[in-house]
Amino acid sequence: MEVFRQDDGRAGALGIARRRRGTWFDPALVDALAAIEDDTAFWASLDGAAVTAVEPADRVLVADDDGLDRIAEAFARVVDAKSPYTGRHSEGVAEIAVASAPASTSTPTTSAPSAAPACSTTSASSRSPTASSTSPTS
């Protein structure tokens, strides 16, 4: 709700929560949010400055563009490793985006290594998009 409130205000955030009730958000949580719709203290607590104020100073991490790219690649590997049907999907989408980017746009030219992520518990063959398994691995 913090992000939605920041972009669309309280009413916009509530509207998004209500539209995504039962899909993105648990209906019980949306109902709880609606119950505190007029709670100004709650909505004020979602202010980015309020959140930053309680962040431990010794834990603040700042990432440059390369750091953000590495974080995105790590998330992509985890997502792709969840199912044999998504193996290398994110990497393939990134390759298409780089290939179709206008020449004047500076885009990273590195791609994620195709090695299996260290956190994966599935075998390489079960992650392959051509694997014969009919049930996704969780």
C-alpha positions as CSV (number, residue, x, y, z in Angstrom):
1,M,0.0,0.0,0.0
2,E,3.0,2.3,0.6
3,V,3.8,2.4,-3.1
4,F,0.2,2.7,-4.3
5,R,-0.5,5.5,-1.8
6,Q,2.6,7.3,-2.8
7,D,1.6,7.2,-6.5
8,D,-2.2,7.4,-6.3
9,G,-3.0,8.8,-2.9
10,R,-5.1,7.0,-0.2
11,A,-8.2,6.6,-2.5
12,G,-6.1,5.3,-5.3
13,A,-4.4,2.8,-3.1
14,L,-7.7,1.6,-1.7
15,G,-9.1,1.3,-5.2
16,I,-6.2,-0.8,-6.3
17,A,-6.5,-3.1,-3.3
18,R,-10.3,-3.5,-3.9
19,R,-9.7,-4.3,-7.6
20,R,-7.0,-6.8,-6.8
21,R,-8.9,-8.4,-4.0
22,G,-8.8,-12.1,-4.3
23,T,-6.1,-12.1,-6.9
24,W,-3.1,-10.1,-5.7
25,F,-4.4,-9.6,-2.2
26,D,-6.0,-11.8,0.4
27,P,-9.7,-10.7,0.7
28,A,-9.3,-10.6,4.5
29,L,-6.4,-8.2,4.3
30,V,-8.4,-5.9,1.9
31,D,-11.3,-6.0,4.3
32,A,-9.0,-5.0,7.2
33,L,-7.5,-2.2,5.1
34,A,-11.0,-0.9,4.2
35,A,-11.9,-1.0,8.0
36,I,-9.1,1.5,8.6
37,E,-9.7,3.6,5.6
38,D,-10.2,6.8,7.7
39,D,-7.2,6.1,10.1
40,T,-5.0,9.0,9.3
41,A,-2.2,7.7,11.5
42,F,-2.0,4.4,9.5
43,W,-1.8,6.2,6.2
44,A,0.8,8.6,7.6
45,S,2.9,5.7,8.7
46,L,3.1,4.7,5.0
47,D,5.0,7.9,4.2
48,G,8.4,6.9,2.7
49,A,10.2,9.3,5.1
50,A,8.5,7.5,8.1
51,V,9.8,4.1,6.8
52,T,13.3,5.5,6.2
53,A,13.4,6.9,9.7
54,V,13.2,3.5,11.3
55,E,15.6,1.8,8.9
56,P,18.8,0.9,10.8
57,A,21.6,3.3,9.7
58,D,24.2,0.5,9.7
59,R,22.1,-1.6,7.3
60,V,21.4,0.9,4.5
61,L,22.5,-0.5,1.2
62,V,22.8,1.7,-1.9
63,A,23.0,0.1,-5.3
64,D,24.2,1.7,-8.5
65,D,22.9,0.6,-12.0
66,D,25.2,-2.4,-12.1
67,G,24.1,-3.5,-8.6
68,L,20.5,-3.2,-9.5
69,D,21.1,-5.3,-12.6
70,R,22.8,-8.0,-10.5
71,I,19.8,-8.0,-8.1
72,A,17.3,-8.3,-11.0
73,E,19.4,-11.2,-12.5
74,A,19.3,-12.9,-9.1
75,F,15.5,-12.6,-8.9
76,A,15.1,-13.8,-12.5
77,R,17.2,-16.9,-11.8
78,V,15.0,-17.7,-8.7
79,V,11.8,-17.2,-10.7
80,D,13.0,-19.2,-13.7
81,A,14.1,-22.1,-11.4
82,K,10.6,-22.5,-10.0
83,S,9.3,-24.4,-12.9
84,P,10.6,-26.4,-15.9
85,Y,8.3,-24.2,-18.0
86,T,10.1,-21.0,-17.1
87,G,13.7,-22.2,-17.4
88,R,15.8,-19.3,-18.9
89,H,12.6,-17.3,-19.6
90,S,13.8,-14.1,-17.9
91,E,17.2,-14.4,-19.6
92,G,15.6,-14.8,-23.0
93,V,13.3,-11.8,-22.4
94,A,16.3,-9.7,-21.5
95,E,18.2,-10.8,-24.6
96,I,15.2,-9.8,-26.8
97,A,15.0,-6.4,-25.0
98,V,18.7,-5.7,-25.5
99,A,18.5,-6.8,-29.2
100,S,15.5,-4.6,-29.9
101,A,16.7,-1.5,-28.0
102,P,17.4,1.6,-30.0
103,A,21.1,2.0,-30.8
104,S,21.2,5.3,-28.8
105,T,19.9,3.6,-25.6
106,S,22.7,2.4,-23.4
107,T,21.7,-1.1,-22.2
108,P,23.7,-3.7,-20.4
109,T,25.2,-6.2,-22.8
110,T,25.9,-8.9,-20.3
111,S,23.6,-11.8,-19.8
112,A,23.0,-14.0,-16.8
113,P,25.1,-17.1,-16.8
114,S,23.1,-20.2,-17.7
115,A,24.4,-22.2,-14.7
116,A,21.8,-23.4,-12.3
117,P,21.2,-21.0,-9.4
118,A,22.8,-22.1,-6.1
119,C,19.5,-22.0,-4.3
120,S,17.7,-24.3,-6.7
121,T,16.6,-27.7,-5.4
122,T,15.6,-29.1,-8.7
123,S,17.8,-30.9,-11.2
124,A,19.0,-29.2,-14.3
125,S,16.9,-31.6,-16.5
126,S,13.7,-30.7,-14.6
127,R,14.3,-27.0,-15.2
128,S,14.7,-27.4,-18.9
129,P,11.9,-26.0,-21.0
130,T,12.0,-29.2,-23.1
131,A,11.7,-31.5,-20.1
132,S,9.1,-34.2,-20.5
133,S,7.7,-33.7,-17.0
134,T,4.0,-32.6,-17.0
135,S,3.9,-31.3,-13.4
136,P,5.8,-28.1,-12.4
137,T,8.4,-28.4,-9.6
138,S,7.7,-26.2,-6.6
